[in-house]
């Protein structure tokens, strides 16, 4: 991964991404994006988002406080709407979702919903990190170390729109093969 990160700094990723988009070889659901390259969301979710932000979910608040203070060089948003979903945390620069899973996520109905939701988010070029509530409450340093490792291995210097980053996430290998 380290070599891939260094390689990313030396190639024109944006040009390769634009080429994949022009050739319709992007492997993502581009209907999830606006014409300016931002993820669409259902505006009807705004009230629910507000309620979730102020629900004082302890594991989310604890992780949010750490991400606001310590996220190395990237910004996270809490309770972010994407399409018809609300994710716990979202980093637009990396097209990364972080989810905290409680015991209810092992429930068959909730688990099936999570699986369907994750499949759709991945089709948008989003990567997902999941952490159990227990880890957030009892082993925050490990959770943060995993997030920091992901950021370190996936951050690139080129500024990309959300759409471009989504294409990059889904096509890293293809991009590096064609750009070398």
C-alpha positions as a printed NumPy array, in Angstrom:
array([[  0.   ,   0.   ,   0.   ],
       [  2.819,   2.402,   0.827],
       [  4.202,   2.106,  -2.719],
       [  0.727,   2.717,  -4.124],
       [  0.447,   5.882,  -2.011],
       [  3.807,   7.166,  -3.266],
       [  2.913,   6.227,  -6.82 ],
       [ -0.359,   8.157,  -6.574],
       [  1.598,  11.318,  -5.894],
       [  3.597,  10.896,  -9.096],
       [  0.801,  10.235, -11.624],
       [ -2.05 ,  12.327, -12.992],
       [ -4.967,  10.601, -11.306],
       [ -7.53 ,  13.24 , -12.266],
       [ -6.718,  12.799, -15.961],
       [ -7.07 ,   9.036, -15.683],
       [-10.364,   9.37 , -13.829],
       [-11.744,  11.748, -16.465],
       [-10.716,   9.283, -19.161],
       [-12.568,   6.442, -17.399],
       [-15.658,   8.634, -17.087],
       [-15.532,   9.627, -20.763],
       [-15.15 ,   5.981, -21.788],
       [-17.96 ,   4.914, -19.419],
       [-15.546,   2.513, -17.665],
       [-15.993,   3.955, -14.17 ],
       [-17.766,   1.009, -12.442],
       [-19.909,   3.224, -10.207],
       [-23.51 ,   4.35 , -10.085],
       [-23.079,   7.881, -11.43 ],
       [-26.796,   8.629, -11.083],
       [-26.018,   9.13 ,  -7.366],
       [-24.131,  12.347,  -8.202],
       [-25.147,  15.838,  -9.253],
       [-23.789,  17.336, -12.477],
       [-21.166,  19.143, -10.411],
       [-19.896,  15.857,  -8.929],
       [-21.478,  15.882,  -5.447],
       [-23.454,  13.037,  -3.917],
       [-27.213,  13.514,  -4.016],
       [-29.343,  13.081,  -0.918],
       [-32.992,  13.033,   0.012],
       [-33.839,  16.464,   1.527],
       [-36.715,  14.868,   3.451],
       [-34.055,  13.403,   5.777],
       [-33.069,  16.811,   7.227],
       [-35.283,  16.622,  10.313],
       [-34.191,  13.05 ,  11.059],
       [-30.534,  14.099,  10.678],
       [-31.052,  16.942,  13.136],
       [-32.661,  14.577,  15.641],
       [-29.856,  12.016,  15.271],
       [-27.152,  14.651,  15.772],
       [-28.675,  15.717,  19.049],
       [-29.721,  12.266,  20.3  ],
       [-26.496,  12.061,  22.31 ],
       [-25.533,   8.596,  21.161],
       [-22.492,   8.132,  23.424],
       [-20.296,   6.024,  21.092],
       [-20.915,   8.429,  18.19 ],
       [-20.239,  11.488,  20.341],
       [-16.996,   9.985,  21.657],
       [-15.738,   9.07 ,  18.196],
       [-16.919,  12.399,  16.764],
       [-14.922,  14.297,  19.393],
       [-11.806,  12.324,  18.451],
       [-12.316,  12.743,  14.69 ],
       [-12.893,  16.497,  14.996],
       [ -9.751,  16.88 ,  17.028],
       [ -7.361,  14.304,  15.592],
       [ -8.271,  13.314,  12.021],
       [ -4.947,  13.677,  10.189],
       [ -5.565,  16.177,   7.409],
       [ -9.136,  15.241,   6.44 ],
       [-12.58 ,  16.446,   7.478],
       [-15.421,  14.267,   8.658],
       [-19.13 ,  15.051,   8.751],
       [-21.463,  13.505,  11.326],
       [-24.895,  12.117,  10.413],
       [-24.414,  12.773,   6.711],
       [-27.23 ,  12.103,   4.233],
       [-26.279,  10.1  ,   1.15 ],
       [-29.063,   9.128,  -1.257],
       [-31.866,   7.841,   1.021],
       [-29.532,   6.932,   3.878],
       [-27.91 ,   8.643,   6.83 ],
       [-24.394,   7.479,   7.652],
       [-22.702,   7.948,  11.022],
       [-19.577,   9.679,   9.661],
       [-18.498,  10.688,   6.16 ],
       [-15.194,  11.958,   4.781],
       [-15.902,  13.432,   1.312],
       [-12.205,  13.75 ,   0.43 ],
       [-11.755,   9.977,   0.734],
       [-15.368,   8.985,  -0.029],
       [-15.213,   7.076,   3.251],
       [-18.089,   6.166,   5.545],
       [-17.489,   5.116,   9.137],
       [-20.291,   3.227,  10.862],
       [-20.63 ,   2.246,  14.506],
       [-22.598,  -0.963,  14.837],
       [-24.602,  -1.842,  17.936],
       [-26.04 ,  -5.202,  18.919],
       [-29.133,  -4.524,  16.8  ],
       [-26.97 ,  -4.802,  13.669],
       [-26.656,  -8.544,  14.283],
       [-30.462,  -8.762,  14.123],
       [-31.543, -10.483,  10.896],
       [-33.795,  -7.652,   9.718],
       [-31.308,  -4.893,  10.567],
       [-28.422,  -6.958,   9.201],
       [-30.223,  -7.461,   5.892],
       [-30.937,  -3.719,   5.685],
       [-27.269,  -2.94 ,   6.464],
       [-26.129,  -5.336,   3.743],
       [-28.448,  -3.794,   1.138],
       [-27.478,  -0.271,   2.211],
       [-23.764,  -1.074,   2.121],
       [-24.074,  -2.6  ,  -1.336],
       [-25.684,   0.58 ,  -2.648],
       [-23.14 ,   2.878,  -0.974],
       [-20.292,   0.81 ,  -2.428],
       [-21.897,   1.157,  -5.87 ],
       [-21.417,   4.917,  -5.418],
       [-17.657,   4.38 ,  -4.992],
       [-17.783,   4.787,  -1.216],
       [-15.564,   2.714,   1.063],
       [-16.909,   1.716,   4.48 ],
       [-15.213,   1.07 ,   7.803],
       [-17.36 ,  -0.548,  10.508],
       [-16.621,  -0.66 ,  14.227],
       [-18.641,  -2.345,  16.976],
       [-19.888,  -0.074,  19.768],
       [-17.854,  -2.129,  22.236],
       [-14.603,  -1.224,  20.438],
       [-15.47 ,   2.475,  20.406],
       [-16.283,   2.423,  24.126],
       [-13.498,   0.137,  25.319],
       [-10.712,   0.413,  22.748],
       [-10.895,   3.871,  21.18 ],
       [ -7.15 ,   3.961,  20.459],
       [ -7.42 ,   0.859,  18.276],
       [-10.406,   2.325,  16.402],
       [ -8.512,   5.573,  15.811],
       [ -5.394,   3.68 ,  14.731],
       [ -7.433,   1.785,  12.112],
       [ -8.964,   5.017,  10.824],
       [ -5.569,   6.737,  10.709],
       [ -4.069,   3.769,   8.855],
       [ -6.879,   3.905,   6.282],
       [ -6.342,   7.66 ,   5.829],
       [ -2.58 ,   7.225,   5.481],
       [ -2.96 ,   4.464,   2.886],
       [ -5.681,   6.189,   0.852],
       [ -5.081,   9.922,   0.974],
       [ -3.814,  11.433,  -2.276],
       [ -2.488,  14.896,  -3.013],
       [ -4.636,  15.628,  -6.071],
       [ -7.902,  17.429,  -5.345],
       [-10.79 ,  15.389,  -6.722],
       [-14.535,  15.989,  -6.692],
       [-16.646,  13.396,  -4.89 ],
       [-17.487,  11.78 ,  -8.231],
       [-13.83 ,  11.672,  -9.263],
       [-12.814,  10.224,  -5.901],
       [-15.542,   7.59 ,  -6.203],
       [-14.188,   6.565,  -9.613],
       [-10.682,   6.501,  -8.148],
       [-11.803,   4.292,  -5.218],
       [-13.402,   1.721,  -7.528],
       [-10.667,   1.743, -10.185],
       [ -7.292,   2.176,  -8.435],
       [ -5.696,  -0.867, -10.036],
       [ -6.952,   0.013, -13.511],
       [ -5.814,   3.618, -13.12 ],
       [ -2.303,   2.662, -12.07 ],
       [ -2.016,   0.133, -14.893],
       [ -3.055,   2.711, -17.522],
       [ -1.136,   5.664, -16.066],
       [  2.244,   3.962, -15.783]])
